[in-house]
Amino acid sequence: MFVTVKFGEQEETIFNPQCKCVTLLSTIKQRCCDDDVEVDLSDENGNVKNLRESPNRYADEILADRENLVLLKVDRTDSGDCQFTPLLNDKGFLTETFLAQLATGSGVETPSGRRTKNTNKRNKQKSENKDVSTGKAAKAASNNAPPKSKSRMK
C-alpha cells in the first residue's frame, strides 16, 4: 500500500501510510518541506484529510491505497480556525474548484470518514482468523474431504 504526495514544483513522492498519522506527517515534513511547518494532506478535490487531528490513528484507516494527495501548509488564525495553503506549484492541477473547496472548508473530511469500510474489512478478517484458530474452518474442510480408504488387514 502506498499514497502519492504532490508538492513543490510538480514533484511527487510515495509514502507508506501503514503507520500512525503523526509518523507519516513527520516523515512527509522531513522529505518535502521545512520541519517547522504544520502540514496536512488533501485529496485531488480539495478535501482536507485532517491527519493531524488523529495523531495516534493509523493513516491507512483514513487514506485510500494509491491515493494522490496534495501537501498543505496549515496556518492557524487568531480565532483558532485553520487556513490551508497548497505546497504545490502546479497551475494545471490546482484548479479554481480545488482552491474554492479548500477555502470553504466544506470539503473537510473527518478522520472517521473511511473508518467503517476498513473497520468492517478488518473485523471480517479477525472473525475468519478466529474460525481458523478454533478449528471451525479445519472441521468444515474435513467434512468436505473424500473418505479415507481402508487398508486391508491380513
Long-range contacts (C-beta under 8 A, 24 or more apart in sequence): 1-60, 1-65, 1-66, 2-65, 2-66, 3-63, 3-64, 3-65, 3-66, 3-67, 3-68, 3-69, 4-66, 4-67, 4-68, 4-69, 5-32, 5-41, 5-69, 5-70, 5-71, 6-68, 6-69, 6-70, 6-71, 6-88, 6-90, 6-93, 7-32, 7-33, 7-70, 7-71, 7-87, 7-88, 8-32, 8-87, 8-88, 8-89, 9-89, 9-90, 10-88, 10-89, 10-90, 10-93, 12-68, 17-58, 17-59, 17-60, 17-62, 17-63, 18-58, 18-59, 18-60, 19-58, 19-59, 20-55, 20-56, 20-57, 20-58, 20-59, 21-51, 21-52, 21-54, 21-55, 21-56, 21-57, 21-58, 21-59, 21-62, 22-52, 22-55, 22-56, 24-51, 24-59, 25-51, 25-52, 28-71, 32-71, 32-87, 33-71, 33-73, 33-87, 37-73, 38-73, 38-74, 38-75, 38-76, 39-71, 39-72, 39-73, 39-74, 39-87, 40-72, 40-74, 40-84, 41-69, 41-70, 41-71, 41-72, 42-69, 42-70, 42-72, 42-84, 42-86, 42-102, 42-107, 43-67, 43-68, 43-69, 43-70, 43-109, 44-68, 44-69, 44-70, 44-93, 44-98, 45-97, 45-98, 45-101, 45-107, 46-97, 46-98, 46-99, 46-100, 46-101, 46-102, 46-107, 47-101, 47-107, 47-108, 47-109, 48-72, 48-84, 48-102, 48-105, 48-107, 48-108, 48-109, 49-109, 49-111, 50-108, 50-109, 50-110, 50-111, 51-111, 53-111, 54-111, 57-111, 60-118, 61-114, 61-115, 61-118, 61-119, 62-109, 62-111, 62-113, 62-114, 62-115, 63-114, 64-114, 70-94, 70-98, 72-102
